[in-house]
Amino acid sequence: MNDKQPKDPLYPRGLEEAKEIRNQILEDFKKPTKKEQKDELTPLKKLNHKIGVYLSPKTTDISDDEKKRKIGVIITTLIVMTLIISSYYFLIYEPSQEELALAKTTKLNELHDLYSGALTTSPNALILETQINDAGSPEEVNSINIVIQATKDWKEFHKHSVRLNQDKYNRTMAVYLNESKNVIIPISEAMEIIDENDARILSKIKFEEPNTVSVPILVSRLQAGAGLVSVGSIVDIYSNSNSSGNYTSNTTTPEISGCTVLAIMRYEENGEVDSEYSKSKMIVKGNTTYPRENTKSFSSDVLEMIKGSIMNGYNEKETFEMLENYGVKLSNYERQINLGDLDAEYMLLIETPQDKVNYVLNNMDNIFLTIPTSQAPDWMVNEISSTYQY
């Protein structure tokens, strides 16, 4: 104890001793520095610390192990992401895009097939093409109905075309582009074709004004519809692909349809007539016989009779009335008795499209004239009707 008394009478007693004790305690128990303090970070602070390491690797001092672990995590993440993206692309995205591209290609082909020829640059075709290209799924592409719109456009176009392409006989010519076939038809029939078909047929037809010529052909009876065609008959022309000629075709459809027979001539020998009719009867009375015979004969030449009437040798009017349609009547009677001149040949004058003249002339030996049942003569109608009557 210090027995010294403080000079200041107000100085508290025992203060000096207290200071000495305090200094001694501080000496014995030194306060640790900030670096020596124990790390007592909470889990949240630890997480924030680790995040800070990844986000600011340059400003944070980390160990080599932690660097390696970080690089491994990054590489693993990249590999997993690559696998996921690749799987999505090859398993989902690419197949869906291929399916969409195929649907668009198919639909565009249909569009270009139906909107061809005169309607290639139709505004509706351009609108439909834009809709197809902008579609985002195969379902959306397939929902675009081209046939309905194309049918409407073709009907409107063809009806206007038919009115512009008719001749003075109220006919038009339908040209089938995919079959290289021409059909001369009345305007009313052309309108029926337009009304009853859709764009899949109408896009393959165009209507032109008939440009026809009369072509003389010499054909056998077999080629001339068994000789039963008559003036004014509408016939179709087929080709015999089995002939020795170099021309072959598909015989399921006619090469030329709607040809009109303008004239028919048989050989002159068919007009030579030399006939005799004889009927005999024998009557017997006892030993006496009374033969009786009734004979009629006729000899004529049809062509010579016509010549005679023209020269006023016969009454021209009566002669013509008697011999009118002689050849057709002869063929009809031959048909009815099932007996006729099979070697007969016919000279016919046929109305055909001008661009088919060379074909007709070059294939005269191979062509066959047929009579469509829709335009059949009366005798054919009667035969067909009687066959199917119940």
HURAFEN-V667607 format. One line per field, one symbol per residue. phi: phi as a letter, one per 30 degrees, with the letter a starting at -180 (. if undefined). psi: psi as a letter, one per 20 degrees, with the letter a starting at -180 (. if undefined). burial: + if it has 16 or more other C-alpha atoms within 10 Angstrom, else -. Layout:
phi->???
psi->???
burial->???
This chain:
phi->.cddcddddddddiddddddddddddddbddddddddddcddeddddddddddddbddccdcddddddddddddddddddddddddddddcbddedddddddddddddddddddccidcecdeddddddddddddcaeddddddcdedddddddddddddddddcbcdchbbcdcdddchbcbdbdeddddddddcbcddcddcbbcbdebcbccdbcbddddciiicdbdjdcbccccddcddddcbadddbddbcidcdcabbcddddcdbbbbcbbcbcccbiccccdbbcbbbbbabedddddddddidbddddddddcdheddddddddddchbaddcdbbccccdbeddcddddddbedcdbcbcdddbddedddddddddcdc
psi->qojppqhohipqqihhhhgggghgghghnqpqrhhiqpolqrhghgghggghghhmhhiporrhghgghggggggggggghgggggggghhggghhhggggggggghhggghhhmrchjgkphhghghhghghiqiqhghghioohggghggghggghhhhghhmqaijlqropoohiilppppqqghhghggghirahhghijqqpqppnqqpppqorrhghlljjjqrpiqoqqprpoijrirjpqrojiqqhpqkqpohqpprqhhijppnqppppqppppocjppnpqpoppqpproghhggghhhjjhrogghgghhjpkggggghghhghjkprnijqqpoqoppqqhijghgghikhiiqppqophikqrghhggggghhjp.
burial->----------------------------------------------------+----------------------------------------------++-++--++--+--++---+----++--++--+--+-++--++---++-+++-+++-+++-+++-+++---++++++----+++++++--+---+---+++++++++++++-+-+++++++++++++++++--++++++++-------------+++++++++++-+----+------------------------------+--++--+------+--+-------++-+++-----------++++++++++--++--+--+++++++++----++-------------
